[in-house]
Every structure is written in structure tokens, then in C-alpha cells.
Amino acid sequence: MPIILFTLVLSLLISTALAVLALTAGKKSMLDREKLTSFECGFDSKKKARAPFSLRFFMVTILFLIFDVEITLLLPLGFLTPYSDPFMITLTASILALVLILGLIHEWNQGALAWVH
């Protein structure tokens, strides 16, 4: 019984010491305030929240998501070759790539890819 009590007290002391050490060492000073501010999506966190953001940044984000989805759709097609007709896989990949290329050409003609006008 005394060994169990000793082990319990020792583990309580070690965990308390580690918690106190983490709390004292983890204190952030006011000098680190700039480092702690969030910087996401091209916004400056110190300006008002309803400020308009760059439409160009939004367009680049949307285009990235579209082509990211393209990769996730095209990549597994190579693994399906042993299980399906290679002609159908090639046809599917070609149609998907053609739709995305036509969309890219349309965006280019509309001027969405021109960063500076």
C-alpha cells in the first residue's frame, strides 16, 4: 500500500512540476505580439475586418482549387488500368483534360490570368 501511495504522490509532483514549467516558459511577452497575429489569405490582421480584399488573389485561389481537383481526379486513373478498359480510361482522362483546358483558355481570354492590367 505505501508503494502505491508513494507512486501516486511522485507522479502528482512530476506532473505538477511539468505543468508549472510549461506555463512559466510558455509566457508570451508583448514583444511577440506581431508574431502572434494571424496572417491568412493576404489580409493584414491589424486593419478593419470589413476591408475589401484583392479580387486577383481570390481568382488565383479559385484557379488553384480547380486544378488541384483536376489532379485528384486524374491521378487515380492510372491505378485503374488493370481493372478497366484502357480505352475508356484514356477517353475519360482526355475529356476531363479537354474541359479543363477549354476553361483555362476561356479564363485567359477573359483576362482573369492577367495579374496587372
Biopython code that builds the backbone (N, CA, C, O; Angstrom):
import numpy as np
from Bio.PDB.StructureBuilder import StructureBuilder

atoms = [
    (1, "MET", "N", (0.815, -1.207, 0.000)),
    (1, "MET", "CA", (0.000, 0.000, 0.000)),
    (1, "MET", "C", (0.852, 1.261, 0.000)),
    (1, "MET", "O", (0.518, 2.199, -0.724)),
    (2, "PRO", "N", (1.954, 1.339, 0.786)),
    (2, "PRO", "CA", (2.759, 2.559, 0.765)),
    (2, "PRO", "C", (3.441, 2.792, -0.579)),
    (2, "PRO", "O", (3.701, 3.941, -0.935)),
    (3, "ILE", "N", (3.738, 1.733, -1.337)),
    (3, "ILE", "CA", (4.372, 1.917, -2.641)),
    (3, "ILE", "C", (3.393, 2.581, -3.607)),
    (3, "ILE", "O", (3.784, 3.442, -4.395)),
    (4, "ILE", "N", (2.140, 2.188, -3.548)),
    (4, "ILE", "CA", (1.121, 2.782, -4.413)),
    (4, "ILE", "C", (0.929, 4.257, -4.063)),
    (4, "ILE", "O", (0.823, 5.102, -4.951)),
    (5, "LEU", "N", (0.886, 4.561, -2.773)),
    (5, "LEU", "CA", (0.736, 5.954, -2.333)),
    (5, "LEU", "C", (1.955, 6.774, -2.740)),
    (5, "LEU", "O", (1.812, 7.910, -3.192)),
    (6, "PHE", "N", (3.151, 6.212, -2.586)),
    (6, "PHE", "CA", (4.380, 6.896, -2.988)),
    (6, "PHE", "C", (4.390, 7.157, -4.492)),
    (6, "PHE", "O", (4.762, 8.247, -4.928)),
    (7, "THR", "N", (3.985, 6.164, -5.287)),
    (7, "THR", "CA", (3.939, 6.322, -6.738)),
    (7, "THR", "C", (2.932, 7.385, -7.138)),
    (7, "THR", "O", (3.198, 8.185, -8.036)),
    (8, "LEU", "N", (1.788, 7.403, -6.486)),
    (8, "LEU", "CA", (0.752, 8.395, -6.773)),
    (8, "LEU", "C", (1.239, 9.812, -6.449)),
    (8, "LEU", "O", (1.040, 10.731, -7.244)),
    (9, "VAL", "N", (1.866, 9.990, -5.305)),
    (9, "VAL", "CA", (2.378, 11.313, -4.907)),
    (9, "VAL", "C", (3.511, 11.740, -5.834)),
    (9, "VAL", "O", (3.581, 12.905, -6.228)),
    (10, "LEU", "N", (4.394, 10.816, -6.185)),
    (10, "LEU", "CA", (5.506, 11.142, -7.073)),
    (10, "LEU", "C", (5.001, 11.553, -8.464)),
    (10, "LEU", "O", (5.481, 12.530, -9.040)),
    (11, "SER", "N", (4.043, 10.809, -8.989)),
    (11, "SER", "CA", (3.507, 11.174, -10.305)),
    (11, "SER", "C", (2.764, 12.503, -10.256)),
    (11, "SER", "O", (2.817, 13.269, -11.218)),
    (12, "LEU", "N", (2.075, 12.791, -9.160)),
    (12, "LEU", "CA", (1.407, 14.089, -8.995)),
    (12, "LEU", "C", (2.423, 15.217, -8.939)),
    (12, "LEU", "O", (2.212, 16.266, -9.547)),
    (13, "LEU", "N", (3.520, 15.020, -8.223)),
    (13, "LEU", "CA", (4.558, 16.050, -8.139)),
    (13, "LEU", "C", (5.233, 16.284, -9.493)),
    (13, "LEU", "O", (5.472, 17.429, -9.875)),
    (14, "ILE", "N", (5.536, 15.218, -10.209)),
    (14, "ILE", "CA", (6.189, 15.365, -11.517)),
    (14, "ILE", "C", (5.268, 16.068, -12.504)),
    (14, "ILE", "O", (5.702, 16.956, -13.237)),
    (15, "SER", "N", (4.007, 15.676, -12.526)),
    (15, "SER", "CA", (3.080, 16.321, -13.465)),
    (15, "SER", "C", (2.833, 17.779, -13.103)),
    (15, "SER", "O", (2.697, 18.619, -13.993)),
    (16, "THR", "N", (2.773, 18.094, -11.815)),
    (16, "THR", "CA", (2.608, 19.493, -11.397)),
    (16, "THR", "C", (3.839, 20.310, -11.762)),
    (16, "THR", "O", (3.720, 21.442, -12.230)),
    (17, "ALA", "N", (5.026, 19.737, -11.548)),
    (17, "ALA", "CA", (6.255, 20.456, -11.891)),
    (17, "ALA", "C", (6.333, 20.703, -13.393)),
    (17, "ALA", "O", (6.730, 21.789, -13.817)),
    (18, "LEU", "N", (5.963, 19.723, -14.199)),
    (18, "LEU", "CA", (5.976, 19.907, -15.647)),
    (18, "LEU", "C", (4.944, 20.947, -16.103)),
    (18, "LEU", "O", (5.210, 21.728, -17.016)),
    (19, "ALA", "N", (3.773, 20.954, -15.469)),
    (19, "ALA", "CA", (2.750, 21.938, -15.821)),
    (19, "ALA", "C", (3.200, 23.348, -15.461)),
    (19, "ALA", "O", (3.001, 24.279, -16.241)),
    (20, "VAL", "N", (3.804, 23.514, -14.284)),
    (20, "VAL", "CA", (4.301, 24.834, -13.874)),
    (20, "VAL", "C", (5.434, 25.278, -14.789)),
    (20, "VAL", "O", (5.501, 26.449, -15.164)),
    (21, "LEU", "N", (6.312, 24.372, -15.148)),
    (21, "LEU", "CA", (7.409, 24.705, -16.062)),
    (21, "LEU", "C", (6.879, 25.128, -17.432)),
    (21, "LEU", "O", (7.372, 26.088, -18.023)),
    (22, "ALA", "N", (5.894, 24.422, -17.923)),
    (22, "ALA", "CA", (5.323, 24.765, -19.225)),
    (22, "ALA", "C", (4.616, 26.117, -19.181)),
    (22, "ALA", "O", (4.713, 26.889, -20.135)),
    (23, "LEU", "N", (3.921, 26.412, -18.116)),
    (23, "LEU", "CA", (3.213, 27.684, -18.007)),
    (23, "LEU", "C", (4.177, 28.860, -17.873)),
    (23, "LEU", "O", (3.937, 29.922, -18.449)),
    (24, "THR", "N", (5.258, 28.685, -17.122)),
    (24, "THR", "CA", (6.199, 29.797, -16.962)),
    (24, "THR", "C", (7.063, 29.991, -18.203)),
    (24, "THR", "O", (7.350, 31.125, -18.588)),
    (25, "ALA", "N", (7.472, 28.910, -18.821)),
    (25, "ALA", "CA", (8.316, 29.031, -20.013)),
    (25, "ALA", "C", (7.510, 29.438, -21.237)),
    (25, "ALA", "O", (8.066, 29.967, -22.200)),
    (26, "GLY", "N", (6.221, 29.198, -21.208)),
    (26, "GLY", "CA", (5.394, 29.492, -22.364)),
    (26, "GLY", "C", (4.777, 30.871, -22.367)),
    (26, "GLY", "O", (3.985, 31.177, -23.258)),
    (27, "LYS", "N", (5.099, 31.701, -21.425)),
    (27, "LYS", "CA", (4.524, 33.048, -21.382)),
    (27, "LYS", "C", (5.005, 33.863, -22.570)),
    (27, "LYS", "O", (6.196, 33.886, -22.880)),
    (28, "LYS", "N", (4.099, 34.511, -23.210)),
    (28, "LYS", "CA", (4.438, 35.365, -24.351)),
    (28, "LYS", "C", (4.520, 36.811, -23.876)),
    (28, "LYS", "O", (3.683, 37.280, -23.105)),
    (29, "SER", "N", (5.510, 37.478, -24.339)),
    (29, "SER", "CA", (5.664, 38.875, -23.957)),
    (29, "SER", "C", (4.986, 39.765, -24.990)),
    (29, "SER", "O", (4.560, 39.297, -26.046)),
    (30, "MET", "N", (4.893, 41.024, -24.680)),
    (30, "MET", "CA", (4.274, 41.971, -25.609)),
    (30, "MET", "C", (5.149, 42.180, -26.837)),
    (30, "MET", "O", (4.673, 42.691, -27.851)),
    (31, "LEU", "N", (6.428, 41.791, -26.763)),
    (31, "LEU", "CA", (7.307, 41.922, -27.912)),
    (31, "LEU", "C", (6.956, 40.909, -29.003)),
    (31, "LEU", "O", (7.240, 41.129, -30.181)),
    (32, "ASP", "N", (6.346, 39.813, -28.604)),
    (32, "ASP", "CA", (5.969, 38.772, -29.554)),
    (32, "ASP", "C", (4.583, 39.006, -30.156)),
    (32, "ASP", "O", (4.066, 38.137, -30.858)),
    (33, "ARG", "N", (3.986, 40.142, -29.898)),
    (33, "ARG", "CA", (2.620, 40.397, -30.351)),
    (33, "ARG", "C", (2.507, 40.371, -31.866)),
    (33, "ARG", "O", (1.517, 39.871, -32.401)),
    (34, "GLU", "N", (3.494, 40.895, -32.559)),
    (34, "GLU", "CA", (3.469, 40.895, -34.027)),
    (34, "GLU", "C", (3.561, 39.473, -34.565)),
    (34, "GLU", "O", (2.932, 39.137, -35.568)),
    (35, "LYS", "N", (4.344, 38.649, -33.895)),
    (35, "LYS", "CA", (4.489, 37.263, -34.331)),
    (35, "LYS", "C", (3.212, 36.461, -34.120)),
    (35, "LYS", "O", (2.940, 35.525, -34.871)),
    (36, "LEU", "N", (2.438, 36.811, -33.120)),
    (36, "LEU", "CA", (1.244, 36.061, -32.777)),
    (36, "LEU", "C", (0.038, 36.427, -33.638)),
    (36, "LEU", "O", (-0.956, 35.701, -33.634)),
    (37, "THR", "N", (0.102, 37.523, -34.365)),
    (37, "THR", "CA", (-1.045, 37.899, -35.188)),
    (37, "THR", "C", (-1.151, 36.960, -36.378)),
    (37, "THR", "O", (-0.149, 36.493, -36.920)),
    (38, "SER", "N", (-2.361, 36.703, -36.759)),
    (38, "SER", "CA", (-2.567, 35.779, -37.870)),
    (38, "SER", "C", (-2.363, 36.511, -39.192)),
    (38, "SER", "O", (-2.687, 37.691, -39.326)),
    (39, "PHE", "N", (-1.828, 35.794, -40.149)),
    (39, "PHE", "CA", (-1.665, 36.329, -41.493)),
    (39, "PHE", "C", (-2.176, 35.268, -42.445)),
    (39, "PHE", "O", (-1.485, 34.295, -42.746)),
    (40, "GLU", "N", (-3.394, 35.470, -42.912)),
    (40, "GLU", "CA", (-4.005, 34.494, -43.797)),
    (40, "GLU", "C", (-4.593, 35.215, -44.997)),
    (40, "GLU", "O", (-5.077, 36.342, -44.893)),
    (41, "CYS", "N", (-4.543, 34.564, -46.096)),
    (41, "CYS", "CA", (-5.244, 34.996, -47.310)),
    (41, "CYS", "C", (-4.885, 36.407, -47.753)),
    (41, "CYS", "O", (-5.711, 37.072, -48.380)),
    (42, "GLY", "N", (-3.709, 36.878, -47.457)),
    (42, "GLY", "CA", (-3.307, 38.186, -47.911)),
    (42, "GLY", "C", (-3.888, 39.334, -47.102)),
    (42, "GLY", "O", (-3.727, 40.490, -47.494)),
    (43, "PHE", "N", (-4.555, 39.062, -45.994)),
    (43, "PHE", "CA", (-5.146, 40.106, -45.164)),
    (43, "PHE", "C", (-4.140, 40.589, -44.140)),
    (43, "PHE", "O", (-3.295, 39.827, -43.669)),
    (44, "ASP", "N", (-4.239, 41.846, -43.805)),
    (44, "ASP", "CA", (-3.476, 42.380, -42.686)),
    (44, "ASP", "C", (-4.412, 42.373, -41.494)),
    (44, "ASP", "O", (-5.462, 43.014, -41.538)),
    (45, "SER", "N", (-4.063, 41.671, -40.439)),
    (45, "SER", "CA", (-4.972, 41.489, -39.309)),
    (45, "SER", "C", (-5.152, 42.747, -38.471)),
    (45, "SER", "O", (-6.040, 42.794, -37.620)),
    (46, "LYS", "N", (-4.332, 43.763, -38.693)),
    (46, "LYS", "CA", (-4.447, 44.977, -37.882)),
    (46, "LYS", "C", (-5.395, 46.005, -38.500)),
    (46, "LYS", "O", (-5.682, 47.033, -37.887)),
    (47, "LYS", "N", (-5.875, 45.734, -39.696)),
    (47, "LYS", "CA", (-6.824, 46.643, -40.321)),
    (47, "LYS", "C", (-8.228, 46.181, -40.003)),
    (47, "LYS", "O", (-8.423, 45.095, -39.459)),
    (48, "LYS", "N", (-9.204, 47.000, -40.341)),
    (48, "LYS", "CA", (-10.575, 46.628, -40.013)),
    (48, "LYS", "C", (-10.999, 45.392, -40.807)),
    (48, "LYS", "O", (-10.512, 45.142, -41.909)),
    (49, "ALA", "N", (-11.906, 44.641, -40.226)),
    (49, "ALA", "CA", (-12.260, 43.332, -40.764)),
    (49, "ALA", "C", (-13.064, 43.410, -42.054)),
    (49, "ALA", "O", (-13.021, 42.472, -42.850)),
    (50, "ARG", "N", (-13.782, 44.474, -42.284)),
    (50, "ARG", "CA", (-14.643, 44.562, -43.458)),
    (50, "ARG", "C", (-13.968, 45.213, -44.656)),
    (50, "ARG", "O", (-14.634, 45.577, -45.625)),
    (51, "ALA", "N", (-12.658, 45.359, -44.594)),
    (51, "ALA", "CA", (-11.935, 45.964, -45.713)),
    (51, "ALA", "C", (-11.973, 45.015, -46.911)),
    (51, "ALA", "O", (-11.831, 43.804, -46.737)),
    (52, "PRO", "N", (-12.161, 45.535, -48.110)),
    (52, "PRO", "CA", (-12.196, 44.650, -49.281)),
    (52, "PRO", "C", (-10.823, 44.054, -49.549)),
    (52, "PRO", "O", (-9.795, 44.670, -49.268)),
    (53, "PHE", "N", (-10.825, 42.861, -50.090)),
    (53, "PHE", "CA", (-9.560, 42.207, -50.407)),
    (53, "PHE", "C", (-9.410, 42.130, -51.913)),
    (53, "PHE", "O", (-10.344, 42.410, -52.665)),
    (54, "SER", "N", (-8.243, 41.752, -52.329)),
    (54, "SER", "CA", (-7.908, 41.735, -53.737)),
    (54, "SER", "C", (-8.689, 40.643, -54.470)),
    (54, "SER", "O", (-8.664, 39.477, -54.076)),
    (55, "LEU", "N", (-9.373, 41.032, -55.528)),
    (55, "LEU", "CA", (-10.095, 40.070, -56.350)),
    (55, "LEU", "C", (-9.125, 39.177, -57.099)),
    (55, "LEU", "O", (-9.455, 38.030, -57.399)),
    (56, "ARG", "N", (-7.951, 39.667, -57.403)),
    (56, "ARG", "CA", (-6.935, 38.861, -58.084)),
    (56, "ARG", "C", (-6.516, 37.680, -57.202)),
    (56, "ARG", "O", (-6.347, 36.561, -57.686)),
    (57, "PHE", "N", (-6.354, 37.940, -55.926)),
    (57, "PHE", "CA", (-5.991, 36.872, -55.003)),
    (57, "PHE", "C", (-7.084, 35.809, -54.978)),
    (57, "PHE", "O", (-6.794, 34.613, -54.966)),
    (58, "PHE", "N", (-8.328, 36.245, -54.969)),
    (58, "PHE", "CA", (-9.455, 35.324, -54.976)),
    (58, "PHE", "C", (-9.462, 34.481, -56.250)),
    (58, "PHE", "O", (-9.721, 33.280, -56.185)),
    (59, "MET", "N", (-9.184, 35.083, -57.398)),
    (59, "MET", "CA", (-9.188, 34.360, -58.670)),
    (59, "MET", "C", (-8.061, 33.318, -58.713)),
    (59, "MET", "O", (-8.261, 32.202, -59.192)),
    (60, "VAL", "N", (-6.897, 33.686, -58.216)),
    (60, "VAL", "CA", (-5.782, 32.731, -58.187)),
    (60, "VAL", "C", (-6.135, 31.555, -57.277)),
    (60, "VAL", "O", (-5.801, 30.411, -57.586)),
    (61, "THR", "N", (-6.796, 31.827, -56.176)),
    (61, "THR", "CA", (-7.205, 30.769, -55.261)),
    (61, "THR", "C", (-8.195, 29.822, -55.929)),
    (61, "THR", "O", (-8.061, 28.603, -55.822)),
    (62, "ILE", "N", (-9.178, 30.374, -56.611)),
    (62, "ILE", "CA", (-10.172, 29.543, -57.287)),
    (62, "ILE", "C", (-9.511, 28.705, -58.383)),
    (62, "ILE", "O", (-9.812, 27.519, -58.518)),
    (63, "LEU", "N", (-8.629, 29.301, -59.155)),
    (63, "LEU", "CA", (-7.939, 28.547, -60.204)),
    (63, "LEU", "C", (-7.074, 27.435, -59.613)),
    (63, "LEU", "O", (-7.004, 26.337, -60.165)),
    (64, "PHE", "N", (-6.421, 27.723, -58.497)),
    (64, "PHE", "CA", (-5.640, 26.678, -57.841)),
    (64, "PHE", "C", (-6.529, 25.526, -57.404)),
    (64, "PHE", "O", (-6.167, 24.364, -57.582)),
    (65, "LEU", "N", (-7.682, 25.833, -56.836)),
    (65, "LEU", "CA", (-8.586, 24.766, -56.396)),
    (65, "LEU", "C", (-9.089, 23.935, -57.571)),
    (65, "LEU", "O", (-9.212, 22.714, -57.464)),
    (66, "ILE", "N", (-9.377, 24.585, -58.678)),
    (66, "ILE", "CA", (-9.856, 23.853, -59.854)),
    (66, "ILE", "C", (-8.789, 22.878, -60.339)),
    (66, "ILE", "O", (-9.090, 21.712, -60.594)),
    (67, "PHE", "N", (-7.562, 23.334, -60.468)),
    (67, "PHE", "CA", (-6.510, 22.457, -60.964)),
    (67, "PHE", "C", (-6.055, 21.443, -59.918)),
    (67, "PHE", "O", (-5.517, 20.392, -60.265)),
    (68, "ASP", "N", (-6.266, 21.751, -58.655)),
    (68, "ASP", "CA", (-5.980, 20.777, -57.612)),
    (68, "ASP", "C", (-6.983, 19.627, -57.690)),
    (68, "ASP", "O", (-6.610, 18.465, -57.528)),
    (69, "VAL", "N", (-8.234, 19.943, -57.934)),
    (69, "VAL", "CA", (-9.252, 18.908, -58.102)),
    (69, "VAL", "C", (-8.967, 18.092, -59.351)),
    (69, "VAL", "O", (-9.210, 16.885, -59.375)),
    (70, "GLU", "N", (-8.453, 18.741, -60.391)),
    (70, "GLU", "CA", (-8.099, 18.021, -61.623)),
    (70, "GLU", "C", (-7.068, 16.938, -61.326)),
    (70, "GLU", "O", (-7.189, 15.815, -61.814)),
    (71, "ILE", "N", (-6.078, 17.263, -60.544)),
    (71, "ILE", "CA", (-5.040, 16.289, -60.215)),
    (71, "ILE", "C", (-5.631, 15.133, -59.419)),
    (71, "ILE", "O", (-5.273, 13.977, -59.642)),
    (72, "THR", "N", (-6.534, 15.443, -58.492)),
    (72, "THR", "CA", (-7.124, 14.364, -57.696)),
    (72, "THR", "C", (-8.050, 13.489, -58.520)),
    (72, "THR", "O", (-8.298, 12.342, -58.148)),
    (73, "LEU", "N", (-8.563, 13.994, -59.623)),
    (73, "LEU", "CA", (-9.398, 13.163, -60.493)),
    (73, "LEU", "C", (-8.573, 12.368, -61.500)),
    (73, "LEU", "O", (-8.934, 11.245, -61.851)),
    (74, "LEU", "N", (-7.468, 12.946, -61.962)),
    (74, "LEU", "CA", (-6.658, 12.264, -62.971)),
    (74, "LEU", "C", (-5.698, 11.232, -62.382)),
    (74, "LEU", "O", (-5.419, 10.216, -63.018)),
    (75, "LEU", "N", (-5.197, 11.479, -61.191)),
    (75, "LEU", "CA", (-4.189, 10.594, -60.613)),
    (75, "LEU", "C", (-4.666, 9.154, -60.428)),
    (75, "LEU", "O", (-3.919, 8.237, -60.770)),
    (76, "PRO", "N", (-5.868, 8.907, -59.906)),
    (76, "PRO", "CA", (-6.285, 7.509, -59.722)),
    (76, "PRO", "C", (-6.564, 6.764, -61.024)),
    (76, "PRO", "O", (-6.657, 5.537, -61.014)),
    (77, "LEU", "N", (-6.699, 7.466, -62.128)),
    (77, "LEU", "CA", (-6.985, 6.781, -63.388)),
    (77, "LEU", "C", (-5.859, 5.827, -63.787)),
    (77, "LEU", "O", (-6.125, 4.792, -64.397)),
    (78, "GLY", "N", (-4.653, 6.143, -63.466)),
    (78, "GLY", "CA", (-3.539, 5.253, -63.766)),
    (78, "GLY", "C", (-3.593, 3.956, -62.980)),
    (78, "GLY", "O", (-3.147, 2.916, -63.465)),
    (79, "PHE", "N", (-4.133, 4.005, -61.777)),
    (79, "PHE", "CA", (-4.245, 2.805, -60.962)),
    (79, "PHE", "C", (-5.402, 1.911, -61.409)),
    (79, "PHE", "O", (-5.442, 0.733, -61.056)),
    (80, "LEU", "N", (-6.333, 2.454, -62.175)),
    (80, "LEU", "CA", (-7.485, 1.681, -62.635)),
    (80, "LEU", "C", (-7.197, 0.863, -63.893)),
    (80, "LEU", "O", (-8.043, 0.077, -64.319)),
    (81, "THR", "N", (-6.040, 1.032, -64.484)),
    (81, "THR", "CA", (-5.714, 0.353, -65.748)),
    (81, "THR", "C", (-5.880, -1.166, -65.677)),
    (81, "THR", "O", (-6.445, -1.735, -66.610)),
    (82, "PRO", "N", (-5.427, -1.853, -64.635)),
    (82, "PRO", "CA", (-5.606, -3.313, -64.617)),
    (82, "PRO", "C", (-7.067, -3.745, -64.462)),
    (82, "PRO", "O", (-7.416, -4.879, -64.790)),
    (83, "TYR", "N", (-7.920, -2.848, -63.964)),
    (83, "TYR", "CA", (-9.286, -3.234, -63.643)),
    (83, "TYR", "C", (-10.315, -2.782, -64.669)),
    (83, "TYR", "O", (-11.473, -3.195, -64.605)),
    (84, "SER", "N", (-9.916, -1.957, -65.594)),
    (84, "SER", "CA", (-10.876, -1.408, -66.537)),
    (84, "SER", "C", (-10.265, -1.387, -67.938)),
    (84, "SER", "O", (-9.094, -1.705, -68.140)),
    (85, "ASP", "N", (-11.098, -1.005, -68.882)),
    (85, "ASP", "CA", (-10.673, -0.913, -70.275)),
    (85, "ASP", "C", (-9.740, 0.292, -70.435)),
    (85, "ASP", "O", (-10.139, 1.408, -70.099)),
    (86, "PRO", "N", (-8.529, 0.111, -70.929)),
    (86, "PRO", "CA", (-7.605, 1.241, -71.085)),
    (86, "PRO", "C", (-8.157, 2.329, -72.012)),
    (86, "PRO", "O", (-7.871, 3.511, -71.821)),
    (87, "PHE", "N", (-8.932, 1.937, -72.998)),
    (87, "PHE", "CA", (-9.513, 2.936, -73.897)),
    (87, "PHE", "C", (-10.470, 3.848, -73.135)),
    (87, "PHE", "O", (-10.454, 5.062, -73.341)),
    (88, "MET", "N", (-11.296, 3.293, -72.267)),
    (88, "MET", "CA", (-12.257, 4.108, -71.500)),
    (88, "MET", "C", (-11.528, 5.024, -70.513)),
    (88, "MET", "O", (-11.939, 6.165, -70.303)),
    (89, "ILE", "N", (-10.472, 4.535, -69.923)),
    (89, "ILE", "CA", (-9.698, 5.378, -69.005)),
    (89, "ILE", "C", (-9.059, 6.532, -69.763)),
    (89, "ILE", "O", (-9.069, 7.670, -69.294)),
    (90, "THR", "N", (-8.501, 6.238, -70.944)),
    (90, "THR", "CA", (-7.892, 7.286, -71.765)),
    (90, "THR", "C", (-8.939, 8.288, -72.228)),
    (90, "THR", "O", (-8.689, 9.493, -72.234)),
    (91, "LEU", "N", (-10.103, 7.798, -72.613)),
    (91, "LEU", "CA", (-11.187, 8.682, -73.053)),
    (91, "LEU", "C", (-11.658, 9.579, -71.906)),
    (91, "LEU", "O", (-11.868, 10.776, -72.099)),
    (92, "THR", "N", (-11.822, 9.012, -70.737)),
    (92, "THR", "CA", (-12.245, 9.791, -69.563)),
    (92, "THR", "C", (-11.217, 10.862, -69.214)),
    (92, "THR", "O", (-11.578, 12.014, -68.971)),
    (93, "ALA", "N", (-9.954, 10.494, -69.188)),
    (93, "ALA", "CA", (-8.898, 11.452, -68.860)),
    (93, "ALA", "C", (-8.811, 12.540, -69.926)),
    (93, "ALA", "O", (-8.584, 13.706, -69.604)),
    (94, "SER", "N", (-8.989, 12.171, -71.182)),
    (94, "SER", "CA", (-8.917, 13.165, -72.267)),
    (94, "SER", "C", (-10.072, 14.150, -72.191)),
    (94, "SER", "O", (-9.877, 15.350, -72.386)),
    (95, "ILE", "N", (-11.274, 13.656, -71.910)),
    (95, "ILE", "CA", (-12.433, 14.554, -71.799)),
    (95, "ILE", "C", (-12.253, 15.502, -70.617)),
    (95, "ILE", "O", (-12.523, 16.698, -70.732)),
    (96, "LEU", "N", (-11.802, 14.978, -69.491)),
    (96, "LEU", "CA", (-11.579, 15.829, -68.317)),
    (96, "LEU", "C", (-10.509, 16.878, -68.592)),
    (96, "LEU", "O", (-10.684, 18.046, -68.245)),
    (97, "ALA", "N", (-9.415, 16.477, -69.204)),
    (97, "ALA", "CA", (-8.347, 17.429, -69.526)),
    (97, "ALA", "C", (-8.816, 18.444, -70.552)),
    (97, "ALA", "O", (-8.450, 19.615, -70.464)),
    (98, "LEU", "N", (-9.621, 18.024, -71.530)),
    (98, "LEU", "CA", (-10.127, 18.946, -72.541)),
    (98, "LEU", "C", (-11.045, 20.006, -71.927)),
    (98, "LEU", "O", (-10.952, 21.186, -72.263)),
    (99, "VAL", "N", (-11.917, 19.582, -71.038)),
    (99, "VAL", "CA", (-12.808, 20.543, -70.362)),
    (99, "VAL", "C", (-11.988, 21.554, -69.565)),
    (99, "VAL", "O", (-12.277, 22.750, -69.598)),
    (100, "LEU", "N", (-10.976, 21.084, -68.855)),
    (100, "LEU", "CA", (-10.158, 21.997, -68.058)),
    (100, "LEU", "C", (-9.307, 22.915, -68.929)),
    (100, "LEU", "O", (-9.120, 24.084, -68.589)),
    (101, "ILE", "N", (-8.794, 22.411, -70.034)),
    (101, "ILE", "CA", (-8.009, 23.264, -70.932)),
    (101, "ILE", "C", (-8.893, 24.326, -71.574)),
    (101, "ILE", "O", (-8.485, 25.479, -71.711)),
    (102, "LEU", "N", (-10.122, 23.932, -71.974)),
    (102, "LEU", "CA", (-11.046, 24.926, -72.535)),
    (102, "LEU", "C", (-11.427, 25.977, -71.494)),
    (102, "LEU", "O", (-11.566, 27.155, -71.823)),
    (103, "GLY", "N", (-11.594, 25.559, -70.253)),
    (103, "GLY", "CA", (-11.862, 26.513, -69.182)),
    (103, "GLY", "C", (-10.700, 27.459, -68.944)),
    (103, "GLY", "O", (-10.900, 28.649, -68.696)),
    (104, "LEU", "N", (-9.485, 26.930, -69.020)),
    (104, "LEU", "CA", (-8.297, 27.770, -68.861)),
    (104, "LEU", "C", (-8.177, 28.775, -69.998)),
    (104, "LEU", "O", (-7.834, 29.935, -69.771)),
    (105, "ILE", "N", (-8.459, 28.332, -71.224)),
    (105, "ILE", "CA", (-8.421, 29.252, -72.365)),
    (105, "ILE", "C", (-9.484, 30.343, -72.207)),
    (105, "ILE", "O", (-9.231, 31.507, -72.517)),
    (106, "HIS", "N", (-10.657, 29.971, -71.732)),
    (106, "HIS", "CA", (-11.716, 30.960, -71.510)),
    (106, "HIS", "C", (-11.299, 31.982, -70.450)),
    (106, "HIS", "O", (-11.499, 33.183, -70.628)),
    (107, "GLU", "N", (-10.724, 31.505, -69.355)),
    (107, "GLU", "CA", (-10.255, 32.423, -68.309)),
    (107, "GLU", "C", (-9.162, 33.348, -68.843)),
    (107, "GLU", "O", (-9.114, 34.524, -68.484)),
    (108, "TRP", "N", (-8.309, 32.836, -69.674)),
    (108, "TRP", "CA", (-7.236, 33.630, -70.255)),
    (108, "TRP", "C", (-7.815, 34.711, -71.152)),
    (108, "TRP", "O", (-7.369, 35.858, -71.109)),
    (109, "ASN", "N", (-8.816, 34.353, -71.973)),
    (109, "ASN", "CA", (-9.444, 35.337, -72.861)),
    (109, "ASN", "C", (-10.212, 36.391, -72.089)),
    (109, "ASN", "O", (-10.313, 37.534, -72.535)),
    (110, "GLN", "N", (-10.757, 36.023, -70.937)),
    (110, "GLN", "CA", (-11.499, 36.983, -70.120)),
    (110, "GLN", "C", (-10.565, 37.901, -69.329)),
    (110, "GLN", "O", (-11.010, 38.900, -68.764)),
    (111, "GLY", "N", (-9.303, 37.574, -69.286)),
    (111, "GLY", "CA", (-8.323, 38.408, -68.578)),
    (111, "GLY", "C", (-8.178, 38.076, -67.115)),
    (111, "GLY", "O", (-7.604, 38.863, -66.363)),
    (112, "ALA", "N", (-8.679, 36.936, -66.690)),
    (112, "ALA", "CA", (-8.591, 36.564, -65.260)),
    (112, "ALA", "C", (-7.176, 36.183, -64.862)),
    (112, "ALA", "O", (-6.832, 36.233, -63.681)),
    (113, "LEU", "N", (-6.352, 35.805, -65.829)),
    (113, "LEU", "CA", (-4.985, 35.392, -65.505)),
    (113, "LEU", "C", (-3.979, 36.538, -65.591)),
    (113, "LEU", "O", (-2.824, 36.380, -65.195)),
    (114, "ALA", "N", (-4.409, 37.682, -66.104)),
    (114, "ALA", "CA", (-3.508, 38.845, -66.183)),
    (114, "ALA", "C", (-3.439, 39.479, -64.795)),
    (114, "ALA", "O", (-4.437, 39.995, -64.293)),
    (115, "TRP", "N", (-2.273, 39.439, -64.187)),
    (115, "TRP", "CA", (-2.152, 39.953, -62.824)),
    (115, "TRP", "C", (-2.234, 41.488, -62.797)),
    (115, "TRP", "O", (-2.831, 42.061, -61.885)),
    (116, "VAL", "N", (-1.649, 42.132, -63.768)),
    (116, "VAL", "CA", (-1.684, 43.597, -63.841)),
    (116, "VAL", "C", (-2.309, 43.986, -65.167)),
    (116, "VAL", "O", (-1.933, 43.465, -66.217)),
    (117, "HIS", "N", (-3.268, 44.908, -65.117)),
    (117, "HIS", "CA", (-3.911, 45.366, -66.359)),
    (117, "HIS", "C", (-3.264, 46.601, -66.901)),
    (117, "HIS", "O", (-3.684, 47.114, -67.938)),
]
sb = StructureBuilder()
sb.init_structure("model")
sb.init_model(0)
sb.init_chain("A")
sb.init_seg("    ")
for serial, (resi, resn, name, xyz) in enumerate(atoms, 1):
    if name == "N":
        sb.init_residue(resn, " ", resi, " ")
    sb.init_atom(name, np.array(xyz, "f"), 0.0, 1.0, " ", f" {name:<3s}", serial, name[0])
structure = sb.get_structure()
